[in-house]
Amino acid sequence: MVTPTPIKAESRNLNFYYSNGTRALKSITMPLHEKRITALIGPSGCGKSTFLRCFNRMHDLYPGNQYEGEILLHPDNTNILAKAVDPIEVRMRISMVFQKPNPFPKSIYENVAYGLRVRGERNKRVIDDKVEEALKGAAIWNEVKNRLNDLAFNLSGGQQQRLCIARALATDPEIMLFDEPTSALDPIATANIEELMSELRDKLTILVVTHNMQQAARVSDYTAYMYLGEMVEFGDTDTIFTRPSKKETEDYITGKFG
């Protein structure tokens, strides 16, 4: 059993509609426990990434998309979907790492400094310290400390993904979202990212979408099984994988479906 921790964020009766009217999420209520890893599993197209992207308002980037319900961020009890809440501020508190590494066409240093500059930081010493801290936090400092002015594109795929994690860490987020962060990586790079996620759990709350059930079983404390935009089952990972309460969950995990 997982040692319970306070709830850091939670969705309440969350619905999401794409601009063409498609209802992609159906009344999803789910907690995110503080300094724990929660994995979202389910077949392709079931709404996992759609749900994940609600947490940092990524859907706002496309006109016509609509949210209903709430995502509450604790301890201040802020509904981050409220129109009065600035999505940029949400993305500072809740950062995201995508499926494929997406470094900016800038130097390694400037990739990590980017969010700090957006936030208005101008003190070079502060930026230097935060860049080093973030690169160390993403377990890539020793590999890049002598080449910070090199283009980020010169790094390997696994290094680029860790750089993107460093970029996300630099603004001191409270929650990190990972959208299938290892699907484009080889097994060694995948193991490095999984180990890094486990280390980051001591500092922040993580929500990860993965198509790899073995990965969910390895890295997560809690697992949610989604199907056709609905939350079928949520619980601690050991229970979900060994004693699921819903037959649909059992069928998916045992490979009878999906």
N, C-alpha and C positions, 0 to 999 in steps of 0.2 A: 504493500500500500504506500501511496505517496503521502508524505507529511503535508497536511493542509497548510496553505498560506492564504493571506488576504486576497480578495479579488481585486486585480489591477484594472480590469476593464470588463465590460459585458455588453453583449447585444441583447436587446429586448424587442421581441416581436418585429424583427427586421425583415422588411420586404425591399426588394430592389427591382426596378423596371428599366430595361434598356429603352433608348429613344424610340424604337419601333413598337413599343408597347409590350414586348416580351417580359413576363414576370420570371426573373432568374432566381430569386430567393423568396422563400415562403415562410414568413413568421418565425425567423430563427432567433432563438434565445439560447445564449451560451456564455459561460464565464471564461475569463482568462485569469489564471492564478498568478500572483506576483512571483517573479524569479523562478518560473517554471516554463517548460517547453510544452506547447500544445500542438499536436499534429492534426491536420485535416486530411482525411483519406476518402477515397471514393472513385468511381470510374470517371473517365474523361467526360467533360461537359456537364458534370453534376453540380457545378456552382462553387467549387472550392476557391478558385482564384477570384471569382466575382466577390465572394464573401470577404476574402483577405483584403482586397483593394478598397472595400468600404471603410476599413479601419484607418486609412490615411487619405480618404477622400480622392483617390485616384480617378474615380468615375466623373468627378467634377470637370475633368479636362475635356470631356466630350459633351456637347450641349444636348439637352433633352433627356438625359438619364435622371432617374428619380429614386430617392430613398424614402421609405416610410419606416416609422419606428425609431428606436434610439440605439446609439452606442455610447455608453457612459464610461467616462474615464475617471478613475478614482485616484487619490482621495478627494479631489475637488468636486466630484460629481458632475462634471461637464458633459453635456450631450454634444459630442463632436460633430454630429450631423446637423446641428442647429444652424440656421442660415446666418446667425450673428457671429458664428465662430469662423475665424479666418483659416482656410485650408492650409495656408503656408505655415501657420503656427502649429496646426495639427501635424504636419509633416516633419516639423522640427522635433516634436515629442514622440512621434511614431514613424520611424524610418523604414525603408524597404530595400531589399536585395532581390534582384530579378533572376529569372531562369537562366538567361545568358549574361555573362559579364558585360557590363555596359560602361566601361570607363569613358570619361570625356576625352576629347582630342587635345589633352593638355599634359603637362608633366605629372609625374607621380605625386610630387608635392602639391601642385595646384588642384589635383583631383580631390585630395583630402581637405585642403584649405577652403574649397569652394563654399561649403555650407556655412563655414564661419564668416566668410566675406559677405554672403547673402544676409546673414544675421546682423552685419554691421561692424564686425570686429576689424579694427585697423592696426592694432598693436602687433608688430612683427614678432616680438618675443612671445607673446601669448599664442599667436598662430603657430610659431615654430614648436612650442611645447605641446600644443594640442595635436598637431600633425604627428609628432613622435609618439605621443601617448596612444593615439588611434591606431597607428601602424603597429605598435607593440601589442595593443589589444586585439588586433586582427592577425597576430602571429606572423607578420611579414617584415617587421623592422630590420631584422638581421640580414634579410635578403636584398633590401633596397636602400639601406641607410647611406651607401656610398654612391647612389645613382638617382637621387631624388629629382634631379633635373631632366632625367631621361623621359621620353614619351611613355605614357602608360601602356600604349599598344605594343611596346617591346617586351612586355612581360608575358609569361606563359598563361594559358587559360585559367589554371588554378590560382596563379598569382593575381591575375586580373580580378578574379572573384573575391579574393581576400582583400584586394585594394578597394573594391566596391564596399566590402564590409567595413573597412577602415573609414571610408568616406561617410558611411552611414553612422558610424560610432562617433565621429568628430563633433557632432552637435549634441552629444550627451542625451540620446533618446531614452525614453522610459520603456518603450516597446519596440522590438524589431520584427518586421514581417519578412519571411523568406518564401519566395514563390518558386518551388522546385529548384533550389539553389545549386544542386549537383547534377542535374539531368544532362548538362552539356560537358561534364567533366569525366576524366578517367578514374579508375578505382582508387589510386593513390591520392589524387586531389580530393576525391569525394571523402575519403577517410580523414583528411586534414580539415575539411570544412565541418564534418560531423564532430570532430574533437573540439574544434573552435567553438561550435555552438554550445557544447556541453560546458566549456569554460565560461562563455558569456552568460550562461544561466545564473551565475553567482551575482551578476551585476544588473541584469534587466530581464524583462519578460519577453518570451519569444512565441510567435505563432508561425508555423511552417506548413506550407502545402507540399505534399510529396505524393508521387505516384508509386513510390517504392515502399511497400508495407514493411519490409525488413528494416528499412531506415526508420520508419515511424516507431517500430518496436525498439530499435536501438537507442534513439536519441530522446524520445518524448516522455514526459510524465503523464500527460493526458492525451487522449485521442478522441476525435470526433469523426463519425462516419456520416457522410452526406450522400444523398441520392436525389436526383431530379429537383435540386434546389431546396430540399428539405433536410433538416437535421434528424437523422434516423436514431442515432445513439451517441451519447457523450459519457465518458467516464475515465477513470485512471487506466493507463495503457495496459498494464498487466491484466486487468479485468476484461477490457475490450478484446484483447487477443486470446485470452484463455477461457473466459466465461461470459461471452456477450449475452445480453438479455434479449436481444431481438434476432429472430431467425434471419432477417435480411443481412444483418451485420455478419453473422456466422457464415452465411453463404458466400459473401464477398471475401471474407478473410480466408476461408478454406478453398477458394478458387472455383466454387460451383457457379459463380456469377461474376461478370465484370472482366 
